[in-house]
Amino acid sequence: VQDRLLEYGLEIVAETLIEGLSRVKRCGNEGRALMSLDLQVLINGLQHFVAVNVKPKLQMVETFIKAYYLPETEYVHWARAHPEYRKNQIVGLINLVATMK
């Protein structure tokens, strides 16, 4: 039961982080780097409390953050290759990257 609750909790954390990241309106290179750093700090912190490896459950968040670094021409391919993200999340990602150019 505890493992199942932890699994659901991690899924909710991942979904909430992705939703929040997809709503960012302005962000520079430093901000994107801090997103990755914050995620690593969260993963390391959670590892102190639970026995299971939390990184696989938060891989979706890491993949989403890495998408900020893609070349403009790759976003359509990336969106098709990642159906696990909702349309509004992908649109938010693309809108943010478009304002950074």
CNS distance restraints for C-alpha pairs under 8 A (distance, minus, plus):
assign (resid   1 and name CA) (resid   5 and name CA) 6.25 0.50 0.50
assign (resid   2 and name CA) (resid   6 and name CA) 6.16 0.50 0.50
assign (resid   3 and name CA) (resid   7 and name CA) 6.12 0.50 0.50
assign (resid   4 and name CA) (resid   8 and name CA) 6.28 0.50 0.50
assign (resid   5 and name CA) (resid   9 and name CA) 5.99 0.50 0.50
assign (resid   6 and name CA) (resid  10 and name CA) 6.10 0.50 0.50
assign (resid   7 and name CA) (resid  11 and name CA) 6.28 0.50 0.50
assign (resid   7 and name CA) (resid  57 and name CA) 7.80 0.50 0.50
assign (resid   8 and name CA) (resid  12 and name CA) 6.25 0.50 0.50
assign (resid   9 and name CA) (resid  13 and name CA) 6.19 0.50 0.50
assign (resid  10 and name CA) (resid  14 and name CA) 6.08 0.50 0.50
assign (resid  10 and name CA) (resid  54 and name CA) 7.52 0.50 0.50
assign (resid  10 and name CA) (resid  57 and name CA) 6.29 0.50 0.50
assign (resid  10 and name CA) (resid  58 and name CA) 7.25 0.50 0.50
assign (resid  11 and name CA) (resid  15 and name CA) 6.12 0.50 0.50
assign (resid  11 and name CA) (resid  57 and name CA) 6.58 0.50 0.50
assign (resid  11 and name CA) (resid  58 and name CA) 7.68 0.50 0.50
assign (resid  12 and name CA) (resid  16 and name CA) 5.97 0.50 0.50
assign (resid  13 and name CA) (resid  17 and name CA) 6.11 0.50 0.50
assign (resid  14 and name CA) (resid  18 and name CA) 6.20 0.50 0.50
assign (resid  14 and name CA) (resid  57 and name CA) 7.29 0.50 0.50
assign (resid  14 and name CA) (resid  58 and name CA) 5.56 0.50 0.50
assign (resid  14 and name CA) (resid  60 and name CA) 7.00 0.50 0.50
assign (resid  14 and name CA) (resid  61 and name CA) 6.01 0.50 0.50
assign (resid  15 and name CA) (resid  19 and name CA) 6.07 0.50 0.50
assign (resid  15 and name CA) (resid  61 and name CA) 7.90 0.50 0.50
assign (resid  16 and name CA) (resid  20 and name CA) 6.11 0.50 0.50
assign (resid  17 and name CA) (resid  21 and name CA) 6.03 0.50 0.50
assign (resid  17 and name CA) (resid  61 and name CA) 6.82 0.50 0.50
assign (resid  18 and name CA) (resid  22 and name CA) 6.01 0.50 0.50
assign (resid  18 and name CA) (resid  60 and name CA) 7.94 0.50 0.50
assign (resid  18 and name CA) (resid  61 and name CA) 5.80 0.50 0.50
assign (resid  18 and name CA) (resid  64 and name CA) 7.05 0.50 0.50
assign (resid  18 and name CA) (resid  89 and name CA) 7.40 0.50 0.50
assign (resid  19 and name CA) (resid  23 and name CA) 6.52 0.50 0.50
assign (resid  19 and name CA) (resid  89 and name CA) 6.40 0.50 0.50
assign (resid  20 and name CA) (resid  24 and name CA) 6.78 0.50 0.50
assign (resid  21 and name CA) (resid  65 and name CA) 7.92 0.50 0.50
assign (resid  21 and name CA) (resid  93 and name CA) 7.84 0.50 0.50
assign (resid  22 and name CA) (resid  88 and name CA) 7.74 0.50 0.50
assign (resid  22 and name CA) (resid  89 and name CA) 4.94 0.50 0.50
assign (resid  22 and name CA) (resid  90 and name CA) 7.12 0.50 0.50
assign (resid  22 and name CA) (resid  91 and name CA) 7.82 0.50 0.50
assign (resid  22 and name CA) (resid  92 and name CA) 4.73 0.50 0.50
assign (resid  22 and name CA) (resid  93 and name CA) 5.32 0.50 0.50
assign (resid  23 and name CA) (resid  89 and name CA) 7.59 0.50 0.50
assign (resid  23 and name CA) (resid  92 and name CA) 5.79 0.50 0.50
assign (resid  23 and name CA) (resid  93 and name CA) 7.79 0.50 0.50
assign (resid  24 and name CA) (resid  92 and name CA) 7.47 0.50 0.50
assign (resid  24 and name CA) (resid  96 and name CA) 6.90 0.50 0.50
assign (resid  25 and name CA) (resid  95 and name CA) 7.95 0.50 0.50
assign (resid  25 and name CA) (resid  96 and name CA) 5.83 0.50 0.50
assign (resid  26 and name CA) (resid  96 and name CA) 6.35 0.50 0.50
assign (resid  26 and name CA) (resid  99 and name CA) 7.42 0.50 0.50
assign (resid  26 and name CA) (resid 100 and name CA) 7.58 0.50 0.50
assign (resid  27 and name CA) (resid  31 and name CA) 5.47 0.50 0.50
assign (resid  27 and name CA) (resid  32 and name CA) 6.75 0.50 0.50
assign (resid  27 and name CA) (resid  96 and name CA) 7.36 0.50 0.50
assign (resid  27 and name CA) (resid 100 and name CA) 7.29 0.50 0.50
assign (resid  28 and name CA) (resid  32 and name CA) 6.40 0.50 0.50
assign (resid  28 and name CA) (resid 100 and name CA) 6.94 0.50 0.50
assign (resid  29 and name CA) (resid  33 and name CA) 6.31 0.50 0.50
assign (resid  30 and name CA) (resid  34 and name CA) 6.18 0.50 0.50
assign (resid  31 and name CA) (resid  35 and name CA) 6.25 0.50 0.50
assign (resid  32 and name CA) (resid  36 and name CA) 6.70 0.50 0.50
assign (resid  32 and name CA) (resid  65 and name CA) 7.25 0.50 0.50
assign (resid  32 and name CA) (resid  68 and name CA) 7.33 0.50 0.50
assign (resid  33 and name CA) (resid  37 and name CA) 6.34 0.50 0.50
assign (resid  34 and name CA) (resid  38 and name CA) 5.88 0.50 0.50
assign (resid  35 and name CA) (resid  39 and name CA) 6.26 0.50 0.50
assign (resid  35 and name CA) (resid  65 and name CA) 7.03 0.50 0.50
assign (resid  36 and name CA) (resid  40 and name CA) 6.34 0.50 0.50
assign (resid  36 and name CA) (resid  62 and name CA) 7.02 0.50 0.50
assign (resid  36 and name CA) (resid  65 and name CA) 6.71 0.50 0.50
assign (resid  37 and name CA) (resid  41 and name CA) 6.23 0.50 0.50
assign (resid  38 and name CA) (resid  42 and name CA) 6.17 0.50 0.50
assign (resid  39 and name CA) (resid  43 and name CA) 6.18 0.50 0.50
assign (resid  39 and name CA) (resid  61 and name CA) 7.93 0.50 0.50
assign (resid  39 and name CA) (resid  62 and name CA) 7.43 0.50 0.50
assign (resid  40 and name CA) (resid  44 and name CA) 6.09 0.50 0.50
assign (resid  41 and name CA) (resid  45 and name CA) 5.97 0.50 0.50
assign (resid  42 and name CA) (resid  46 and name CA) 6.08 0.50 0.50
assign (resid  43 and name CA) (resid  47 and name CA) 6.23 0.50 0.50
assign (resid  43 and name CA) (resid  54 and name CA) 6.48 0.50 0.50
assign (resid  43 and name CA) (resid  55 and name CA) 6.26 0.50 0.50
assign (resid  43 and name CA) (resid  58 and name CA) 7.86 0.50 0.50
assign (resid  44 and name CA) (resid  48 and name CA) 6.89 0.50 0.50
assign (resid  45 and name CA) (resid  49 and name CA) 7.33 0.50 0.50
assign (resid  46 and name CA) (resid  50 and name CA) 6.41 0.50 0.50
assign (resid  46 and name CA) (resid  54 and name CA) 7.18 0.50 0.50
assign (resid  47 and name CA) (resid  51 and name CA) 6.85 0.50 0.50
assign (resid  47 and name CA) (resid  52 and name CA) 7.45 0.50 0.50
assign (resid  47 and name CA) (resid  53 and name CA) 6.86 0.50 0.50
assign (resid  47 and name CA) (resid  54 and name CA) 6.72 0.50 0.50
assign (resid  54 and name CA) (resid  58 and name CA) 6.60 0.50 0.50
assign (resid  55 and name CA) (resid  59 and name CA) 6.04 0.50 0.50
assign (resid  58 and name CA) (resid  62 and name CA) 6.71 0.50 0.50
assign (resid  59 and name CA) (resid  63 and name CA) 6.13 0.50 0.50
assign (resid  60 and name CA) (resid  64 and name CA) 6.19 0.50 0.50
assign (resid  61 and name CA) (resid  65 and name CA) 6.26 0.50 0.50
assign (resid  62 and name CA) (resid  66 and name CA) 6.17 0.50 0.50
assign (resid  63 and name CA) (resid  67 and name CA) 6.34 0.50 0.50
assign (resid  64 and name CA) (resid  68 and name CA) 7.28 0.50 0.50
assign (resid  65 and name CA) (resid  69 and name CA) 7.88 0.50 0.50
assign (resid  66 and name CA) (resid  70 and name CA) 7.35 0.50 0.50
assign (resid  67 and name CA) (resid  78 and name CA) 7.87 0.50 0.50
assign (resid  68 and name CA) (resid  93 and name CA) 7.13 0.50 0.50
assign (resid  68 and name CA) (resid  97 and name CA) 6.60 0.50 0.50
assign (resid  70 and name CA) (resid  74 and name CA) 6.28 0.50 0.50
assign (resid  70 and name CA) (resid  75 and name CA) 7.13 0.50 0.50
assign (resid  71 and name CA) (resid  75 and name CA) 7.43 0.50 0.50
assign (resid  74 and name CA) (resid  78 and name CA) 6.02 0.50 0.50
assign (resid  75 and name CA) (resid  79 and name CA) 5.95 0.50 0.50
assign (resid  75 and name CA) (resid  94 and name CA) 7.42 0.50 0.50
assign (resid  76 and name CA) (resid  80 and name CA) 6.33 0.50 0.50
assign (resid  77 and name CA) (resid  81 and name CA) 6.15 0.50 0.50
assign (resid  78 and name CA) (resid  82 and name CA) 6.18 0.50 0.50
assign (resid  79 and name CA) (resid  83 and name CA) 6.76 0.50 0.50
assign (resid  79 and name CA) (resid  90 and name CA) 6.78 0.50 0.50
assign (resid  85 and name CA) (resid  89 and name CA) 6.28 0.50 0.50
assign (resid  85 and name CA) (resid  90 and name CA) 6.70 0.50 0.50
assign (resid  86 and name CA) (resid  90 and name CA) 6.51 0.50 0.50
assign (resid  87 and name CA) (resid  91 and name CA) 6.14 0.50 0.50
assign (resid  88 and name CA) (resid  92 and name CA) 6.02 0.50 0.50
assign (resid  89 and name CA) (resid  93 and name CA) 6.25 0.50 0.50
assign (resid  90 and name CA) (resid  94 and name CA) 6.21 0.50 0.50
assign (resid  91 and name CA) (resid  95 and name CA) 5.99 0.50 0.50
assign (resid  92 and name CA) (resid  96 and name CA) 6.19 0.50 0.50
assign (resid  93 and name CA) (resid  97 and name CA) 6.32 0.50 0.50
assign (resid  94 and name CA) (resid  98 and name CA) 6.00 0.50 0.50
assign (resid  95 and name CA) (resid  99 and name CA) 6.39 0.50 0.50
assign (resid  96 and name CA) (resid 100 and name CA) 6.52 0.50 0.50
assign (resid  97 and name CA) (resid 101 and name CA) 6.81 0.50 0.50
